[in-house]
Amino acid sequence: MTDSVVRSRQRKRAFIRRWNRFTRRVRHAVTAYISPLGWTAIALAAVGLTLYLTLGYVEALALCLAVVTMLLAALALSIGNTLFHAVISVSDNRVNVNDVVEVQVDVSNPGTTPTASARADLPLGDEHERFGIPMLAPRQSKHTTVTFTAIARSVLTVGPLTIRKGDPFGLMRHEHELADRFNVYIHPSIVLLDALHAGIPRDLEGNPSGDIVDDDLDFYGLREYEPGDDVRHVHWLSSARTRTLMLRQYEATRRTDTSVTLDVNPDDYMSKDEFELAVSVHASIGVQALREGRPLYTHVSRTNLNPRNPTELLDACSAIKPDFRDNRNLTQEALATTPDASFYCFTVGHAKPLDDIRRMMMALPPSATCLVLQTTPTEPRTLRRFPGFTLATVNTLDDLPQIMGALR
């Protein structure tokens, strides 16, 4: 590629950037102070004046004068000092469902001249809280508290605060954004569980299981040699003292790698409440694993996480949404990310066919513990064991401690 061609392309890209900046400025200049309704009124006034001058229609002149009067009134009502400074804060940016959240809004006049009265618009997710700001003298401030209840699990965006000065007709406006936006994480409901007893022997980071084996890390005791035992585990000092071959015994430890997968395909759930129950079950298992210090890997649709603490996990769970694109074979993503996990847990909906669950479980390693938790709000709690996995149905979140306790 020649230098002239490179320079030509660079000039072209530079021109496109300048043109885009120019068009953005024009759009802002056109819409910043005059609304689309205002531009329509200006066009209507121009049409009325044209009809009067060309055809002599007095009615068109009356319409033009009426519209011009409204525009002048709108201009007068829109003029004023709105150079406010605003700070917004929240009582807690991590809450649970049904918690009450308070948002503190402080609007002040940092200038040396009084401000005009204006309207404030504070977005709270998809909702908007609107309140008035009176005229503020220099260095004066206005404090407002906005209270709302976290009614559903979500990541709620609060802000930015928008100050609006305009007319009641909606023809002209003067608005600008103050303060930054931030997120409030509404965590799912969870239930506390006892220690998870799932894994396989031989792991440096494992936990004692109570089972006695011949080869591990945690020394337990001695036993007599039996034909077929590995002589590498003979305790020679004790054998010489007792004149009988004695072998070391160890308490088996279990691997702690935990893989937790949530089915988010809406077709597998009967209702929104059932989906929320599944999210709570998924979060409860993950939080317990992290409390025990287990390496945790979560899989939700195309998102794979390795959370370091329960707060990070619950923040991620707050953002979980149904996804029709979710892979029907949940084990595929889990095995791609955590092929050597010792505990696989899958949370699925009531509409997930049992045959599909069985086919999924066939791909998991036989040495791992595999658990499927199926939400069934209309059926009682059950626990069934199949070759290679255990299927538990969860009616309510309070069923989960009993189910996990029965797996020991």
N, C-alpha and C positions, 0 to 999 in steps of 0.2 A: 504494500500500500504506500503510495507516494505521500510526500509531505503536504502537497497541495490538497489532496483528498482529505487528509487528517485535519488540516486547518479549516477546510470547508465544513466538515462535520462538526468541529468544535464551534464554529461561528453559528451554524444552524441550531445547535443545542443551546448556545447562549441566547440567541434570538427567541427561542421557544420559552426559555426561562423568563426573559424580560417581558414577553407578551403575556405569560400567565400571571406574573406579578401585576401587570397593568390591568388586566381584566378583573383580577381580584379587587384591586383598588376601586375600579369603576363600579363593580357590584356593591362594594361596601358604601361608596358614596351615594349610590342610588337608593339603597335600602336602609341605610343607617338611621336616617331621620324621617323619611317618608315611607309609609307602609304601602303595600300593594293596593289597599283600599284608597289611600291618599292619591296615588298615581292615577287610579281610575277616576277619582273625583276631578283631578286636574284635566284629564282627557275629556271628561264630560263637560267641564266648563269651557274648554276650547271648542268643542263641537257646538255647544249652545251659542257661543259668540260668533262662530263662523256662520251658523244658520241665520242669525239675526242680521249680520252684515251682508250676506248674499241674497237672502230671501225675504228679509224683513220680518221674521217671526218674532213678535213681542214676547210670546211664551218662552221661546228659546233664550231671550235676554233675561227674563225673570229667573229661569233655571240657572243660567250662568251666574247671575248676581247672588243667588242663594248659596250656590256651591262655593263661590269665592268668599262669601261671608263666613261659611263654616271653616274654610281653609285658614282664613286670617285668625279666627278664634282658636283653631287648633294650634297655629303657630305661637300665639300669645301664651297659651296654656303649656306649651312644650318648652318654653324658654326658662332657664334657671340654672343656678349652680348645682351640679350633682357630683362634684368631685369628693365623694365620700371615700373613707377607708374602712374596710370591714375585716373582721376576724371571726371565723367559725370554729367551734370545738365541740366535741361530743363527750358525754359522760363515760362511755366505754365503747370502743370500736370492735369488741368481740363479746357478743351476747348470745343467749339462748332464745329459743322460740318462747313467746309470751312475755319476755322481759320488756320493761319500759326503758326507752332511750330518750335522753334529753340532749338537744342540740342547742348550744349557746351561740347567739349571734350578737356581736358587738359592732355597731356602725358608728363611726365618729367623723367629725369634720376637722381635718388636719390643717385647713387653710386659715386665712385671716378674714374672710368674708362669710357671711351667713349662707347656708345652703337653702335650696328650695325643697319643698316637700316632694316626696317621691314614693314609688311603690317598690317593694322588694319581693323577689321570687326566688325561693329556695327549693331546688329539686331534691326529692327524697325517693330515689329510684324512679318509678314511673309516675309518682304523685308529685304535686307541687304545693308548697306552703307559701301563701302570699300574705303579706302584712304591710302596713303603712309605715313610712319614716317621716316624722314631722320635720319642720324647719329646725336646723341645728345652728346654734351660734358658734363662733370660732372655738375650737378645742372642746366642744360639747359632744357627748356621745349618747347613743340610744342602745339599751340592752334588751334583747328579746330572747325568750326561751321557747323553743319548739319541742313539744313532747309527742312521741309516737310509740306505738306498741309493735314489737317485732312479731308479726302474726304468722310468718312463714319463713322457712329456711331459704336463705339467699345471700348474695353479696350485694348489699345496698349501697349505691353511689349517692353520696351527699354532696351537694354543691355542683358547680360554683354558684355563689350568690349573684343574682342579676338585679341591678338597679334600673328601674324604668321611670321615665318622666314623659308624660304624653297627655293627649286630650281624651275625653270620654267617648269621642266618635271613633277613635282608632285610626285617624288619618295621619297623624304625625307622632313620632316617638323619638326619645333619646335614651338609649340604654347602653350599659357597659357592664362587664363582668368583674366582680370583686372576689378576692380570696380564691383558694384552690379547692378542688374536689378531693374527697377521700372516701375510702370504703369502710362500711360497717359490716362485719362478718356475723351473720346470724347462723349459729351452729345448729346442727341437727340434735335432736334428743338422743342421749346415749344412756346405757345402763352399765353399772360396774359389774365386772366379772371376777371370778376367782382365777388363780393361775391356770394358764393354758398348758395342758399336758399332751403335747403332740410333738413328734420328732423321731429320729432314728439314732442308733448308737454312733459313737466315735465323732466327736466334734470338739475342737479346742474351745469353742465359745459356748458349749452346751450347758444345760442344767442337769443336776442329778435327777434320775427318774425313779430310783428305788429298786430297779431290777439289777440282779447280780450277773455279771458276765466274766469271761476269762481274759478279756483284753480291752482295756480302756485306760483312763487317766487317773481316776479317783480310786485309790487303794482301799479295799474293804476288809480283806482277811485272807486266810489260807484254807486249803482243802487238800485232801489226799489225791495223789496222781491216779488217773484212770486211763486204761488203754486208749490210745488215739489222741491224748492230750499233747499239746505243743510243748516240747521240753524247754523251749526258750523262756517259759514262764515259771520254771522250777525255782523255788526259793532255796538255794543250796545251803545256807546257814541253818535254816530250820530243818531241812532234810537231814543234815549231819547230826543235829542235836536229837532228833526223834528217830533217826535211822529209818525213816520212811520218806519217800519222795513227796514233797509238799509243793503245791502250785499256788501262785498268787491269784486272788480274786479281786475284782473291781466292781464298783457301782457304775452301772451304765449311765452315760450322759446322753442327752438328746440334742440334735442339731436345732438351732433356733431360727433359721431362715424361714420367714413366714410370707406367703404370697396370698393376698386378699384381692378378690376380683368381684366387681359388682356388675350385674346385668342391667343396662340402662335402656334396653329396647322397649318402647311403650307397648308393643304388641304382647309382651310377656306379663303385663300387669292389668288387673281388672279395674283399677281406679287410681286416682292421684294419691289417696291415703295409703294404698298398698305400696306405691313407689316410695313414699316418704318413710314407711316402715322399713323397707329394704335398705334405704340409705342409712337409717339409724342402726340397723343391725351391722351393716358394713363398717360404720364408724366405731361401734362398740368393740368389735373384734380387733380392729386396728389399734385403738387406744390401749386396750389391754396388752397387746403385743409390745407396744412401745414402752408401757410402764414396766414390763418385765425386762426391758433392755434387749429385746429381740430385733435383729435386722428385719425391717418390714418393707415390702414392696407392694404397692397398690396398683390395680389396673382398672381403669374406668374408661370404656370406649377406647379411644386412641391415646389416652393420657396415662403414662406410667410414671409413678412417683416413688421416691425413696425418702419418706418424711423422717426428720430427725427427732421430732417430739410430737406429743399429742396436739398441741396448738396448730402446728403446721398441717397435720392431717385434717383437723376439723375445719381449718380455713379452706382446704381443697374440697372437703365434703360440702361446704356451704355453696360452692359453685356448680355442683353436679346437676345436670339437666338431662331429661330424656333425649335419646338420640336414635332415630330410626336407622342410622347407618352403622349401628353397633354390630360387631361381628357375632353371628349366631353361635359360633364355636368359641366359647370363652377361654378354653384351655390353650388355644393357639397363641394368643397374646401373652398369657401367663408363662407358657413354656419358652417363648422366644426371649423373655426378659429374665425369668428365674427358672432355668431348667433343673437346678440342683436344690430347690427348696425342699424342706422336710415336711412342711405343713401347707397344704393348699386349701383355701376356703373360698367358696363361690356362693354368692347371694343372688338368687334368681326369683322371678315372679311366679305367681300361682299358675299362669297360663303356659309356662315352659313345659313341654311334653316330657314325660319320664324317659321315653326312648331317646330323645335328644340328650338328656342328661347322662344316660348310660353310655352313649357313644362318645361324649366328651371325656368322661372319666377314664375310658380305655386308653387314652393317650398319655396319662400321667404315670410317672415312675412307680412301680409296685412298692418300693421301699418307703414312699412318702405317705403321710396321713392325709386323706382327702375327705373334706366335709362339704356338703352342699346344704345350704340353708334356704328353704323355699318359703316365702311369705304366703300365708293363707288366712286372711282375716275372717273368712267365713267357716273355717274348720278348726277343730281342736289341735293342740300340740301333739305331734307324733315323732317317733324316732325309729327309722328302719335302716338295717345294715344290708348292703349289697356287696358283691365281690369287688374289692378295690376301693370302696367309698361308703360313706354314711350319709343318709338323706334325713334331714330333720325339717319338719314343718313348723313355722313360727306364726302363732296367732296374734300375739301382742309382743311388745318389746320386753315385757316382764317375763316372758317364757325363756328368753335367751340364757339367763343364769342356770336354770334347771337343765336346759339342753346341754350346755357346755359341761356342767357338773356330771351328767350321765355319761359323758364320753371318756371319763378317766379310766 
